[in-house]
Amino acid sequence: MRSVSEIWQPLIANLAVVALFSSIWSLASDWLDKQRWIIRKLCIGLLVGSAAVSTMLLTVEIVPGVVYDLRTCVVAVGAFFSGPVVAIIAILMSGAFRLLEGGAGVGLAFFHLGTAALVGLGVRSAARSPLPNPFWIVLLAAAMALLLLLVVFLLTRVVSLEEARDLVVPGTVLTLLATLMMGFTILAARRAGYDRSILRAALAQAPEFLYVKDTDGRFLTVNEAVVHHHGYSEPAEMIGRSDFDTTDRARAEELHEQERAIMESRTALLDFEEEVVDNSGQWRWYKTSKVPLTGKDGRIVGLAGMTVDTTAVKKLERELTESRDRLSLAMSEMSDGLALFDRNGYLVFCNDQYRDAFPRSAHARVPGRHINEILLECARAGEQLGIPEDDIEGWAERVGSLLRVPNVVTVELFNGTYLQLRNQPASNDSAVVIVTDVTDLKLAERALLEANADLSRQASTDPLTGLANRRVFDEVLERDMARCGRAGTPLSLVLLDVDRFKHFNDVYGHQAGDRCLILVANAIKTSLLRPSDLAARYGGEEFAIILPDTDLTGARAVAERIRNAIAEASADDPGGAVTASLGVAEYDLSKGPTTPEGLVRRADGALYSAKAAGRNKVMAAAAE
C-alpha cells in the first residue's frame, strides 16, 4: 500500500490541472461568447476533453489495481454548463485515451464517464437556466460524491473492501473540491460575461450618442449611434479619431474648447442644449451631458459624453405650444362655457365663460374644487331656482352623480337667466360639461306656447260669448254619450233659444244684440256648478248645454236655473227684459238607443214646444 503523501500529491496535482483548465475556460469565455454556436461547443468540448485527459496523465493508484483521477468531475461540470455536445466530445477524447492505455477496467471507466455526464445533464435540466443558482453547483458536487461511492461499491467486487475504503476519503474530498471549484469559477465567469454582454448590448444599441474621449479629444469608445451618425460602418473605424476628423473645423474647435474646459475645471456639463446643422444641412436640436473621468491616481484621463437628438421633442413641444395657443384662443372666443371634471368629480379645467355663467358661485368654480362643493355653494348663494331647501346636500349628491351619465338639463337662475347644461362622459371616465345661455330660446319657447294656447282657445271658443263653439260641442257630446253609455249613466242635453232675438236686433241694433248674447252666456256660466258640464254657442242666438251623469229631472232643474238667471240679469237692462225658451232631452241607453243627432233633434223638438207654449219656458222631450 502506498503512503499518504504518495496518494495526496498526485491528487493535488489533479486538482491543479482542474483549476488550470477552469481558469482557461473563464478567460476564454468572453471570446467564446462571440463565436457561432457550433464553434463555441467544439472549443469547449475540446477544452473539457483536454482537461479530462490531463487528469488521466496524473492518475494515482490508491491500491494495486485501483486508480483515481478527476476526469469525471471535469466531464460532469462540462455537461452541466454546456450541454450534451460538450459531454460527448469530452467522453470520446478521454475514452479514446483510456483505450490507448489498455489494461483492465476499461468498461468501468466508460461507465463512470457516461454516468458523470448524465449527472451533469440531469442537474442542468433541473436548474433550467444559463446562469444557475449556486445551489445547483453544490447539488452537482454532492451527486458526483455519491457517484464515487457507487463506483467504490462496484470495486468491492474486484478488490477487498478494506482496499476500496482507502479511496473513499481522498476521492470524496477531491471530487467535492474539484466540482465546486470548477463550477463556481465558470459560474463567476459566466455571470461576468453575461453582465458585460448586457452592458455592451445596452451601450451599443442605445439610441443616444455615447462616447469616451482621452485628454486629447480622441475617441476611445463609441456606440453604434455615434458610428452611424458620422457615416462609419463600425466602431473600430472611429477609435483614435477626434472631432477634427468627423466634422468641420469651426465646430471641432468649439467642441475641443468646451471639453478642455470641462476637464480643467473638473466640472460636469449637464443637459446642455444647442441647435446645430447636421451633415445633411438640416438644423437639429441636441442635448448633451459630459463628465470628466478621473484615474486611480486622481488625474484626469478623459471624459465621457452622452448626446441626445431632441429635434423631435422640440418639434413636438412647438406643436403643443401652438395647439395650446389655438385652444386657448378658441376657449376665449367661444360663447359657451366649458368645464372638464376628472373621474373623481374634481374640476380640472374651465374657461371664463363657464364662471361668468354663474355669477354667485363663480369663486367656487376653480380647478381643484369638487362638483359637490360647487353645487353646495350654488345652493347656499341662492343662485339656482328649484333647489329643495330641506335637502340641499342630497340634491348636490344626486346632481353630482349625473357627471357619470350623459344628460341635458335646463336650469333657471335667480336673475331670470336660463342655462342649458350638457354633460358628456369621456372614455377615461372624465366628464365634459358645456353651459349654454338659452334665455332667449326659453322666452321664445314660452311665447310660442302661449300663442299656441291662444290659437287653441280661439279654435275651440266662440269669440263673442267665450263659450265653447259648435265644433267642440259636437266632439264633447259624442265623447260623453259614449262614456255614459259604457258606464250605464244618464246624460241630458239642453237647447236654449233667446226669445224674439231678431226683433231685439231690429229695435236696438246689432251691438245691443251682441250684449244680449253675452248676458245670456254669462247667465249660463253662473248657473252651471260642475266642471264636467259644457255650455256652447250652438249657432246665432241658440245655446246648448251638455249635462253628463244627469237625468231628465236634474236637467230640467238646471234649465230652470238658467232661465231665471237670464231673466234676473236682464231685469235692469235698458233694452228690456230678455227671456229664453229651453228644451231638455235625456240620453238613457236603458230606454232605447239613440245618436248625438237624435238627442239634439229631441231637445230641439222640446225647445219648439216651449216656444209654442208661449216662450220663456222649459219643456222636456218625451222618452224614445
FENFENQUI-V591479 format. One record per backbone hydrogen bond with DSSP energy under -1.0 kcal/mol. NH is the residue of the N-H (numbers start at 1). CO is the residue of the C=O. If there is no record, write none. Layout:
NH/CO
NH/CO
//
This chain:
7/3
8/4
9/5
11/7
12/8
13/9
14/10
15/11
16/12
17/13
18/14
19/15
20/16
21/17
22/18
23/19
24/20
25/21
26/22
27/23
28/24
32/28
33/29
35/32
40/36
41/37
42/38
43/39
44/40
45/41
46/42
47/43
48/44
49/45
50/46
51/47
52/48
53/49
54/50
55/51
56/52
57/53
59/56
60/68
62/66
63/66
66/63
68/60
74/70
75/71
76/72
77/73
78/74
79/75
80/76
81/77
82/78
83/79
87/83
88/84
89/85
90/86
91/87
92/88
93/89
94/90
95/91
96/92
97/93
98/94
99/95
100/96
101/97
102/98
109/105
110/106
111/107
112/108
113/109
114/110
115/111
116/112
117/113
118/114
119/115
120/116
121/117
122/118
123/119
124/120
125/121
126/122
127/123
128/124
136/133
138/134
139/135
140/136
141/137
142/138
143/139
144/140
145/141
146/142
147/143
148/144
149/145
150/146
151/147
152/148
153/149
154/150
155/151
156/152
157/154
158/155
159/155
164/160
165/161
167/164
168/165
171/167
172/168
173/169
174/170
175/171
176/172
177/173
178/174
179/175
180/176
181/177
182/178
183/179
184/180
185/181
186/182
187/183
188/184
189/185
190/186
191/187
192/188
193/189
194/190
195/191
196/192
197/193
198/194
199/195
200/196
201/197
202/198
203/199
204/200
205/201
209/307
211/305
212/221
213/303
214/218
217/214
219/241
220/212
221/212
223/210
227/223
228/224
229/225
230/226
232/227
237/234
238/235
239/235
240/219
241/238
245/242
247/243
252/248
253/249
254/250
255/251
256/252
257/253
258/254
259/255
260/256
261/257
262/258
263/259
264/260
265/261
266/262
267/262
269/290
272/288
274/286
276/284
278/282
281/278
284/276
286/274
287/308
288/272
289/306
290/269
291/304
293/302
295/299
298/295
301/293
302/293
303/213
304/291
305/211
306/289
307/209
308/287
310/285
314/310
315/311
316/312
317/313
318/314
319/315
320/316
321/317
322/318
323/319
324/320
325/321
326/322
327/323
328/324
329/325
330/326
331/327
332/328
333/329
334/330
337/435
339/433
340/349
341/431
342/346
345/342
347/369
348/340
349/340
351/338
355/351
356/352
357/353
358/355
364/361
366/364
368/347
369/366
371/345
374/370
375/371
376/372
377/373
378/374
379/375
380/376
381/377
382/379
383/378
385/412
391/388
395/391
396/392
397/393
398/394
399/395
400/396
401/397
402/399
403/400
404/401
405/402
407/423
409/421
411/419
413/417
414/383
416/413
419/411
420/436
421/409
422/434
423/407
424/432
426/430
429/426
431/341
432/424
433/339
434/422
435/337
436/420
438/418
442/438
443/439
444/440
445/441
446/442
447/443
448/444
449/445
450/446
451/447
452/448
453/449
454/450
455/451
456/452
457/453
458/454
459/455
460/456
461/457
462/467
466/462
468/535
469/460
473/469
474/470
475/471
476/472
477/473
478/474
479/475
480/476
481/477
482/478
483/479
484/480
485/481
486/482
487/483
488/484
489/484
491/587
492/547
493/585
494/545
495/583
496/543
497/581
498/541
499/579
504/500
505/501
506/502
507/503
508/504
509/505
513/509
514/510
515/511
516/512
517/513
518/514
519/515
520/516
521/517
522/518
523/519
524/520
525/521
526/522
528/524
533/530
534/546
536/544
537/468
538/542
539/542
542/539
543/496
544/536
545/494
546/534
547/492
549/490
555/551
556/552
557/553
558/554
559/555
560/556
561/557
562/558
563/559
564/560
565/561
566/562
567/563
568/564
569/565
570/566
573/570
576/573
581/497
582/617
583/495
584/619
585/493
587/491
591/588
599/595
600/596
601/597
602/598
603/599
604/600
605/601
606/602
607/603
608/604
609/605
610/606
611/607
612/608
613/609
614/611
615/610
619/582
621/584
//
